[in-house]
């Protein structure tokens, strides 16, 4: 029995055989093709393209009907890649001129295309590069001799180097019980998608593909971050009980959705949902969300060749308003850059995209795109209870310029005689400079939203998608606690709202700390809302304040975490 430890990103237990998805570049040795067989090899390649296209169309149709049209739109880009004239002609040219087999000829073409997206590790997280790899894998699966394409017709746990969001949403959840990957972090898009789909998942299992074979029995513990290979019968029985208890617990969580999220001594804490697609608003309500604390709008801009129009954006935001009714919806404006790459925008490759041209920095330089989105949000605000949230604010000049642009948009909407609503204006506190200037910024904002994912990354100088420094993801680091406290004190002093919308809003230990600080709104993945609600209903607010105060007496993440954990266990 072998046990591998990674990063738990989506809770649950899966017990099944391993389906190992190898890297697409693990090809058989290059094979020379006789001149009289070249025609047949070209034909074999063309057939692989046709089969891959058929696969994509079938997947697109299935995803559209089972999960939603927006998820299915991902595959339109896959079809675009597959039908690319250069991809086909270059591969055929490689077969004919070098007289090599189709698989290796196609491999050379893909290699040349990948250079367009860069070679660094960070580039692996960019959506367009990942989409190209998705398409390549489909074609390769028909070109590898002796290897059948993987159609899952029995329960499996997928083990892979990486999985794209498009792959994740296309899994047949009847057979794919969980997945484990060699790279990734708690805040990667694949992890976020896993939570939304309620699939147990563990990431950051470095080099696990070298130590596992296809078909081996495996246990995936998405709660604690374990992948257990060839477990003993005793361990299997132990995890069957854990799986059954988890399922039972999840059913009990559903029963809590109508209960009020209030501490025993009467402090009301609003529990909101983070969503990335309009359709997820339905899931949010299912789990008892009191509103949407973070609506990520990047989905409208990803995986397409053109920009979304004002009306297209308006209809998407309106759809959320109709689903949520009078519940509050906080819409974050476009946050591209970092690990979210949008092919429509032509820009030079950045050495450090997380510190570069992203979020509000992009929007202030492309005011045409920014204004279009603001108009759509303000128009859709007529149908719901919307707030506007601006990401990646680092200076007061950015806040002032954003407010000026909103005034310009207001005048343009009035001139166009369009119905709209003036909306509360908030800023994300996710950069240390913003937390340090929170008292000043509070004079220009209607509310704060603490984005702990980036705040941790920027404060501790640790790339949040790099598993090699994942140990620096320390939500209880004293520096993080102090920055959060400064932000809360500034908001309370000015009388504006303050919430937390990062992943730490759903970690039990940090939940109690935030409540003790005086934060009355937490936003998280919908599926964890019932669990957080149960915790809040157990611990008095008065006790949470004492615990938060005590946390500042320690000098390390581990010490603080153990303090919080110990106090939770007492309840």
Rosetta blueprint (number, residue, H / E / L):
1 X L
2 X E
3 X E
4 X E
5 X E
6 X L
7 X E
8 X E
9 X E
10 X E
11 X L
12 X L
13 X E
14 X E
15 X E
16 X E
17 X E
18 X E
19 X E
20 X E
21 X E
22 X L
23 X L
24 X L
25 X L
26 X L
27 X L
28 X L
29 X L
30 X L
31 X L
32 X E
33 X L
34 X L
35 X H
36 X H
37 X H
38 X H
39 X H
40 X H
41 X H
42 X H
43 X H
44 X H
45 X H
46 X H
47 X H
48 X H
49 X H
50 X H
51 X H
52 X H
53 X H
54 X H
55 X H
56 X H
57 X H
58 X H
59 X H
60 X H
61 X H
62 X H
63 X H
64 X H
65 X H
66 X H
67 X L
68 X L
69 X H
70 X H
71 X H
72 X H
73 X L
74 X H
75 X H
76 X H
77 X H
78 X H
79 X H
80 X H
81 X H
82 X H
83 X L
84 X L
85 X H
86 X H
87 X H
88 X H
89 X H
90 X H
91 X H
92 X H
93 X H
94 X H
95 X H
96 X H
97 X H
98 X H
99 X L
100 X E
101 X L
102 X H
103 X H
104 X H
105 X H
106 X H
107 X H
108 X H
109 X H
110 X H
111 X H
112 X H
113 X H
114 X H
115 X H
116 X H
117 X H
118 X L
119 X L
120 X L
121 X H
122 X H
123 X H
124 X H
125 X H
126 X L
127 X H
128 X H
129 X H
130 X H
131 X H
132 X H
133 X H
134 X H
135 X H
136 X H
137 X H
138 X H
139 X H
140 X H
141 X H
142 X H
143 X H
144 X L
145 X L
146 X L
147 X L
148 X L
149 X L
150 X L
151 X L
152 X L
153 X L
154 X L
155 X L
156 X E
157 X E
158 X E
159 X E
160 X E
161 X L
162 X L
163 X L
164 X L
165 X H
166 X H
167 X H
168 X H
169 X H
170 X H
171 X L
172 X L
173 X L
174 X L
175 X L
176 X E
177 X E
178 X E
179 X E
180 X E
181 X E
182 X L
183 X L
184 X L
185 X L
186 X L
187 X L
188 X L
189 X H
190 X H
191 X H
192 X H
193 X H
194 X H
195 X H
196 X H
197 X H
198 X L
199 X L
200 X E
201 X E
202 X E
203 X E
204 X L
205 X L
206 X L
207 X L
208 X H
209 X H
210 X H
211 X H
212 X L
213 X L
214 X L
215 X L
216 X L
217 X E
218 X E
219 X E
220 X E
221 X E
222 X L
223 X L
224 X L
225 X L
226 X E
227 X E
228 X E
229 X E
230 X L
231 X L
232 X L
233 X H
234 X H
235 X H
236 X H
237 X H
238 X H
239 X H
240 X H
241 X H
242 X H
243 X H
244 X H
245 X H
246 X H
247 X H
248 X H
249 X H
250 X H
251 X H
252 X H
253 X H
254 X H
255 X H
256 X H
257 X H
258 X H
259 X L
260 X L
261 X L
262 X E
263 X L
264 X L
265 X L
266 X L
267 X L
268 X E
269 X L
270 X E
271 X E
272 X E
273 X E
274 X E
275 X E
276 X L
277 X L
278 X L
279 X L
280 X H
281 X H
282 X H
283 X H
284 X H
285 X H
286 X H
287 X L
288 X L
289 X L
290 X L
291 X E
292 X E
293 X E
294 X E
295 X E
296 X E
297 X L
298 X H
299 X H
300 X H
301 X L
302 X L
303 X L
304 X L
305 X L
306 X L
307 X L
308 X L
309 X L
310 X H
311 X H
312 X H
313 X H
314 X H
315 X H
316 X H
317 X H
318 X H
319 X H
320 X H
321 X H
322 X H
323 X H
324 X H
325 X L
326 X L
327 X L
328 X E
329 X E
330 X E
331 X E
332 X E
333 X L
334 X L
335 X L
336 X L
337 X E
338 X L
339 X L
340 X E
341 X L
342 X L
343 X L
344 X L
345 X L
346 X L
347 X L
348 X L
349 X L
350 X L
351 X L
352 X L
353 X H
354 X H
355 X H
356 X L
357 X L
358 X L
359 X H
360 X H
361 X H
362 X H
363 X H
364 X H
365 X H
366 X L
367 X H
368 X H
369 X H
370 X H
371 X H
372 X H
373 X H
374 X H
375 X H
376 X H
377 X H
378 X H
379 X H
380 X H
381 X H
382 X H
383 X H
384 X L
385 X E
386 X E
387 X E
388 X E
389 X E
390 X E
391 X L
392 X L
393 X L
394 X L
395 X L
396 X H
397 X H
398 X H
399 X H
400 X H
401 X H
402 X H
403 X H
404 X H
405 X H
406 X H
407 X H
408 X H
409 X H
410 X H
411 X H
412 X H
413 X H
414 X H
415 X H
416 X L
417 X L
418 X L
419 X L
420 X L
421 X L
422 X L
423 X L
424 X E
425 X E
426 X E
427 X E
428 X E
429 X E
430 X L
431 X L
432 X H
433 X H
434 X H
435 X H
436 X H
437 X L
438 X H
439 X H
440 X H
441 X H
442 X L
443 X L
444 X L
445 X L
446 X L
447 X E
448 X E
449 X E
450 X E
451 X L
452 X H
453 X H
454 X H
455 X H
456 X H
457 X H
458 X H
459 X H
460 X L
461 X L
462 X L
463 X L
464 X L
465 X L
466 X L
467 X H
468 X H
469 X H
470 X H
471 X H
472 X H
473 X L
474 X L
475 X L
476 X L
477 X L
478 X H
479 X H
480 X H
481 X H
482 X H
483 X H
484 X H
485 X H
486 X H
487 X H
488 X H
489 X H
490 X H
491 X H
492 X H
493 X H
494 X H
495 X L
496 X L
497 X E
498 X E
499 X E
500 X E
501 X L
502 X L
503 X H
504 X H
505 X H
506 X H
507 X L
508 X H
509 X H
510 X H
511 X H
512 X H
513 X H
514 X H
515 X H
516 X H
517 X H
518 X L
519 X L
520 X L
521 X E
522 X E
523 X E
524 X E
525 X E
526 X H
527 X H
528 X H
529 X H
530 X H
531 X H
532 X H
533 X H
534 X H
535 X H
536 X H
537 X L
538 X L
539 X L
540 X L
541 X H
542 X H
543 X H
544 X H
545 X H
546 X H
547 X H
548 X H
549 X H
550 X H
551 X H
552 X L
553 X L
554 X L
555 X L
556 X L
557 X H
558 X H
559 X H
560 X H
561 X H
562 X H
563 X H
564 X H
565 X H
566 X H
567 X H
568 X H
569 X H
570 X L
571 X L
